[in-house]
Amino acid sequence: MNIIKLDPNFRITRMIPIQKPCIVNKSENKFESVLFLPEVEGRKGEGGLRTNGYFKKSYNDKPLISIITVVYNGEKYLEETIQSVINQTYDNVEYIIIDGGSTDGTVDIINKYENQIDYWVSERDKGIYDAMNKGIDLAFGDYIFFLGADDRLENILHIIFKDINKRYLLVYGNIKYNTSLFVKSKFSFQTYLHNTIHHQSAFYSKDLFTNFRYDIRYKIAADYELNLLVYKNHKVETLYSDNIVSICEDDGISRINYKESHAEMQDIRHKYFNHFGNLFFDIGLALKLYLHTFLTRAPS
């Protein structure tokens, strides 16, 4: 197979195979993969390497990592986010941006990096998780990673994926907020109470999305469902990397709407446990929320 260096200035555009991928959607799979999103009314734009006939693929010693950023009116931080992806020293990355039809300068920023982004589209959607689902449909990597439009990916991919010689269903690390708050990700009993894995630190195997998409009825914490299912299935192999994966803004929607976020997680959990199990977890969650409120209350 012929490989071209489309842009030698960026590692992620040095391994471009001159071959269009063959899409095989099995009948037993609930969802389908696509190279491009179908045209919809009101679309503001579409572009990237794919629209110019350039596609990426995985290699035995270098899995393809699909990074998905969803954004709406994100011109304040988006350029830093894009730069944190395209300046990775890991070679095999595909970058997908799903814009919800921004009315600010977001699309102008995206166009500035047209030759480093694999695929982008700007059109209306039904919220964050609908946009994330679109990105999943488009992803062809072995692993899928969701990077917020106001987050920065550390130059970490070449470290995390250097010696991985098997397919883990989840590879995860830690995050740090721009306020210097460090958050250590973990899979533990607490996962039954709330989200213990931030999506900005988690690389999910594409296999997990064969028959799963985020439930767009939830607006804040739909990503908890996949983490809960992974933890609940103890046979699933995961790998923890003790590294900071992303730097995140401390004003994300789940941080601001703390109680609403936990209410959604509680509703999600109720789908997978019986009455007594949920009663036990609900008491634990109520205690956690009480302690959070008590400890963060401003002194009088």
N, C-alpha and C positions, 0 to 999 in steps of 0.2 A: 504494500500500500504506500502511495506517495504521501509524504508529509511536507507541508510548507510552513515557513515562518512568515506569517502574514505581517506582523509588526514586531521586529526584534527588540524594540524598546520595552516591551511588556512580556513577562514570562508566560502569561495566560494566552498570548496569541502566537506562541512559537510552535505549537503542536496541532496544526489544523490538517486533518486528513482530507484528501480530495475525493470524498465519497459521501453521497447522501445516505443517511441511515435508513435502514429498512424497518418500518414499524410493523410489529406483530401484536395485535390486540386479540387475546384469547377470549373465546366465547364465554368461558366461566368467570372472567373478570368483570367486576361491576363497572369499572371506569376505563376509559380509553386514553391513550397517549396521543398527542398531536404535535406536529411540527410548528403549526401556526394556529392562532385562535381564529375561529370563524368570524367573518365580517359582521359587525352589528351597526345599527343606526346610531349616528352621533359620534362615531370613533374620531378621535382627534389626531391620531397618528400611529404608525407602526414602523419598526425598523430593526436594525442590528445586523450582525454577521449572517444570520440565517437567511434574511431576506436578500442577501447578496450571494447566496449559494454556498456559504461556509458553515460546516457543522463539526461538532466534536464527538469523541467517543472515548470509552474507557480502555485501559491497557492493563495487563496482568500485574505489572509492577507500579502502576500509577492510575488508581481509580479516578474517574471523572467525578468532580464535586460540583453539584448544581447549587448555586447560590441564588436565592430569590429575595428580592426587595419589593415590598408593596408600599406605595406612597400616594399621598394626596396633598397637594399644596405644601410640598416639603422643600422648597427652595432654600430654606435657612441652613439645613444640614446635609442635603442630599449629595452635594459635590464631594464632601469629605467621606461620605459613605461609599460612593463609587470609587474614589481613589484608594480607599482601604482594601477594596476587592481587586482592582486591576493591578495594584502594586504588590500583590502576593508573590513570593518567590517559589511557590508551588506551580508547576507547569500546567496542570490539567484542570482548569476551572471553566465552567460555563456560567455566565451571569445573565439572569433574567430579571427585568424590571416590569412590574405591573402597576401602571398609574391609573388612578380612578377618574381621570378626566380633569386634571388640575387646571385652575384658572390663574395661577401665578406663573413664575418663571421655571417651574419644574421641567417641562418638556424641553425648554431651551438648554437646560443643564444636561439632560439626557442626550440630546442631539450633539452636544459638544463631545461626548464620549461614544458616539455612534460606532466607531471602528473597534472598540474594546468590549462592547456589550453584545452578547449573543442574540438576544431578542428582547424587544420592548414593545409595549403597546399602551396607548392612552385611550381609555374609554370608561364609561360609567360602570360601576359594579354595585353589589349589594352589601358592601362592607369589607372589613379587613380579611375575614376568613373566606369570603367569596373570591377575593383577589388572590389569596394564598392557594386556594383550590385551582385557580387558573394556572398559577405557576407550577403546581404539581403536575397538571396535565401536560405541560410543556417540557418538563425536566427529563433528561435522559441520563443523568449521572447515576453512579452507584449509590451516592449519598445526596440527600437534600438538606440544605441549610437555609434558615430564614433569618435574614438580617434586616432589622428595622431601618427606616429611612433616616433616622436620627442616631444610629448606632455606628460604631467603627469596628471593623474586624481587625484584630491584631494579626501581625504577620506570623501566623501559627500553623497554617495548613501543612507546610513542609515538615513540621515537627510531629504533628498528630498522625499524619498518614505516611510517615517515613518507613516504619517497620510493620505496618499492618499486613498480615499475610493470610487473613481470613475475613469473611464477611460477618461483621457484627451487625445486629439490627439497630443498635444505637451506640454511637460514640459521643461522649459528652465531656465538657470541661467546666470552667467557672466563668463568671462575669465580674466586672467591676463597674460601678456607676461613676459618672463624671464628678460626683461629690466625694470620690475616693472610697466609698463603701464597697467592701469586697463581699461577694456572695459565693459560697462554695456549694456547687450543685451536688445532689446526692439522691440515691434511690434508697429509701428506708421506709419504715412503717408510716412516717409522716406523709408519704405520698398518698395514703388513703384519706388524708385530711385536706391537703392542698397541693398546689403545684410546687414540686421541689426541683424541677428542671426548667430553666429558662430556654426558650427556643433560640435565643441568641448564643447559646452555648452548646446546642445539640445538633449532631449530624445523624439524620435518620436514614436508614436504608430505604431505598426506593421500594423494596419488597413490602414494606409496611403499608404502602399506599395502593397496593393492588386492589383492595376492596375497602379502602377507607378514604374519606374526605372529611374535612372539618365541617361541623354542623353550624351553618350560618345563622341559625336561630340565636346562637350565643354571640354576643358582641365583644366580650372581654376575655373570656377564659376557655374558648373552644379547644385550644391546644392542650388543655389539661386532660382531655379525654384520651388522646393517644398515649400520653405519658402514663396515665392510670392503667390502660390496657397492657402496655409493655411491662409495667411493674407487676400487675396482677398475674401475668403469665410468667412464672418464675423460670420457665424453660428457655425464655428468650435470652440470648447472650448479649451482654452490653460491655462496653469498655470505658473506664473512666480515665481521663487524662488530666493530671493535676497542673493545668495551665490556664491562664486567663485567655479566653477566646475572644471576647468582645468588650468594648467600653460602651456603656449604655447611658443615655440621658435618664435622669432621675424623675422625669415627669411623664412617664408612660401611662397609658390609659389604665392599666391594671394597678399601678401604684397610686394613682389619684383616686380611683374608684375601688378602694380596698374592699369595702363591704359588699358591693355589687359583684365584684370578682369572686369572692368566696361564695356568694349565693349561687352563682352559675356553677361553680365547681361542686357545690353540694347537690345541685340538681343533676349534674352529670353523673356523680357517684351513685345516686339513687337508682340509676338504670342498671347497675351491675351487682347490687347486693340486696339481700332480703331485708325484711323489716327490722330484725334484731341487730343485724350488722350495721344498718344505716343509723339506728338509734344510738349505738355505741360510738360510731364515728361522728354523728351530729353533736353529741355531748363533748367529745374531744375538740371539735371545731369551735363550739361555743366558748369553751374554756380558753382556747387559743385567741379568739377574737377579744375576749374580755381582757386577757393579759396584754394584748397588743394595745388596746384602748387605754388601759391603766398606765402602762409604761410610757406611752407617747403623749399622755395628757400634759399640757403645759402647766407648770407649777403656779399656784395662785399667789 
